[in-house]
Amino acid sequence: MTARIKNLCVIGTGLIGGSFSLALKQAGGCEKVIGAGRSEETLQKAQQLNIIDSYETDISAAVKDADLVFVSVPLGAMADVFEKIATGLKQAANEKAVITDAGSSKQQVLQLAEKIFTFNPGRFVAGHPIAGTENSGPAAAFAELYNNRRVILTPTEKTDDDAIRLVTELWQQAGADVETMDAEHHDKVLAATSHLPHLIAFGLVHCLENIDDIEDVFRFAAGGFRDVTRIASSDPTMWRDICLNNQQPILDMMKRYKDELDMLYNALDAGDGEKLMEVFQHAKQTRDKFTH
Ligand code: NAP
């Protein structure tokens, strides 16, 4: 865990990029952080919060001296951002810079990277921190976000070993435990454990919106409702992009869940308490086993 870089460039200085920068600065893993993104307002805010030391509104200019480019923009913006990074690195003849991302699905990001980073193949290391909150923007960032949380890297056989090593060590300095995984497997696992739960939360709140007693539903919302729907406060743009980027694995999981709901519906309709008990007991045992 000794890697130390001179110039970190963070593109997208919100919750994920901002927290990575704060954590790495705190650990002494980088000397200077330059930010880039979409609006100058966000970059100014990130600078005020000491997330970045300086910023560029032009992404191609921001990356020219970077040792590591950390891309933490919504998945739908990745193609455009990757093109600008490639242009900037090429113009500066900076073919050694390592590029990594934090996008929540990995197969499509890898396809984009392979298509766009032809000038410096092997320097892109796909990644995904399994950490976050329902809040976004620079003000939501904090240095401890990644402490003891997992980060999954999904390198391919073409990724340079030294690039994987650098990204691994920097994430470790940010407090994370790093694992590597095949991108296809990553997308299936995350569809089940993160993407489906978010769709359930969004869908649950949405389906209650138009019922007559909505005021009372929210006024008397108990712990269970709050626990299950907390993540429905997450950023809609980010979640639209995740759904569209990981479409098939999420559809497969939704189908499983629909079948499960149908089964529970039928059991209840038939007054089949035995079936309900069986399902609830199994679900409790499974959750207790994996969370305790
Ligand atoms: P966020 O707080 O909303 O930050 C996103 C950042 O990207 C903002 O600085 C935003 O700038 C910038 N941005 C948006 N559109 C852009 C564009 N077209 N070009 C350049 N910059 C753009 O989001 P986040 O939660 O950090 O998520 C960032 C990435 O991390 C996403 O890919 C997400 O899938 C992934 N991720 C999120 C979580 C989570 O729990 N939040 C967890 C793991 C991974 P403006 O303010 O100017 O729009």
Boltz pocket constraint, residues with backbone or C-beta under 6 A from the ligand:
constraints:
  - pocket:
      binder: B
      contacts: [[A, 11], [A, 12], [A, 13], [A, 14], [A, 15], [A, 16], [A, 17], [A, 36], [A, 37], [A, 38], [A, 39], [A, 40], [A, 42], [A, 71], [A, 72], [A, 73], [A, 74], [A, 75], [A, 77], [A, 81], [A, 102], [A, 103], [A, 104], [A, 105], [A, 128], [A, 129], [A, 130], [A, 131], [A, 132], [A, 133], [A, 134], [A, 135], [A, 136], [A, 137], [A, 138], [A, 235], [A, 238], [A, 242]]
      max_distance: 6.0
